[in-house]
Amino acid sequence: MSSVLKSVDETPWTAPRVPWEWKTPPIPGLSLEGEIAMALRLLHSKGYDDDYFGHITVHLDDGSMLTNPWEIIWDQVRASDMVSCTIDGVKTGGRYSVSPGIGLHLPIRHYARDKSRARVIIHQHPRFSTLWAIRQKVPPIYDQAGAWYTAPLHMVGEFSAGEVMTREHAEAIVDCGWALLARHGVVVLGSSVMEATWRAHWLEYRCRRAWELEGREGAVPMDEQLARESTSQVQSNYYQQWWESEMHRQVSIDPSVLL
């Protein structure tokens, strides 16, 4: 009995591209103040949780600013708690106080050549980012998620609470979009609450992953070119999708965040 040999199909095969589709229901009544409140709560859950320290400023078209209240810890802030102030930090509205710490933000905004890139400024002392700031060392990138923002991470050396932000450092922070403040914490910028929050989240993620892996056998940082390519592969609308999903999570946890 003769046997019939089946030939192997060696035709090259390319995986089909799955259609990109995203449908997120809108959040009724969402205001800029609500976005800020949710950003504060979201970042608190990601490690930006150093008591009542830290602050976000959002610079408005009329020259004024919105900022979070000094007296309320980030995971408890609501939209109605926001404080308005002048570009010099003088309170103009709200029930609570302007943190004197926003003095760190003012020279960054002042010296910014492109002020649209410094519309939103975040400062805090998240655990792993601050550990790298203490070491005055930029953490390497170990995985794709850590490569979702690969602009140079600026280091402000020997930073202290009383140090005046120089023009050189301020311009570099605006150009890079983020920085480590030696022995202190981080500064992250963005053109929107969404963009600044995205960068702040992935900065702490990158720092945590690098802290966990540095020096371990087989832990090799990503090639810089590969990291940049990984960033370019992230579709631009993914930022918006990430932000929408995180906002919905915050509303489901506590709907009063929007009040």
HELIX and SHEET records of a PDB file:
HELIX    1   1 LEU A   32  SER A   45  1                                  14    
HELIX    2   2 TRP A   74  GLN A   76  5                                   3    
HELIX    3   3 ALA A   79  ASP A   81  5                                   3    
HELIX    4   4 PRO A  100  LEU A  104  5                                   5    
HELIX    5   5 HIS A  105  TYR A  111  1                                   7    
HELIX    6   6 LYS A  115  ALA A  118  5                                   4    
HELIX    7   7 ARG A  127  ARG A  135  1                                   9    
HELIX    8   8 ALA A  145  ALA A  147  5                                   3    
HELIX    9   9 ARG A  167  CYS A  176  1                                  10    
HELIX   10  10 VAL A  193  LEU A  213  1                                  21    
HELIX   11  11 GLU A  224  GLN A  233  1                                  10    
HELIX   12  12 ASN A  237  ILE A  253  1                                  17    
HELIX   13  13 PRO A  255  LEU A  258  5                                   4    
SHEET    1   A 8 LYS A  91  GLY A  93  0                                        
SHEET    2   A 8 VAL A  83  CYS A  85 -1                                        
SHEET    3   A 8 MET A  65  THR A  67 -1                                        
SHEET    4   A 8 HIS A  55  HIS A  59 -1                                        
SHEET    5   A 8 VAL A 120  GLN A 124 -1                                        
SHEET    6   A 8 GLY A 185  GLY A 190 -1                                        
SHEET    7   A 8 TRP A 178  LEU A 181 -1                                        
SHEET    8   A 8 HIS A 154  VAL A 156  1                                        
END                                                                             
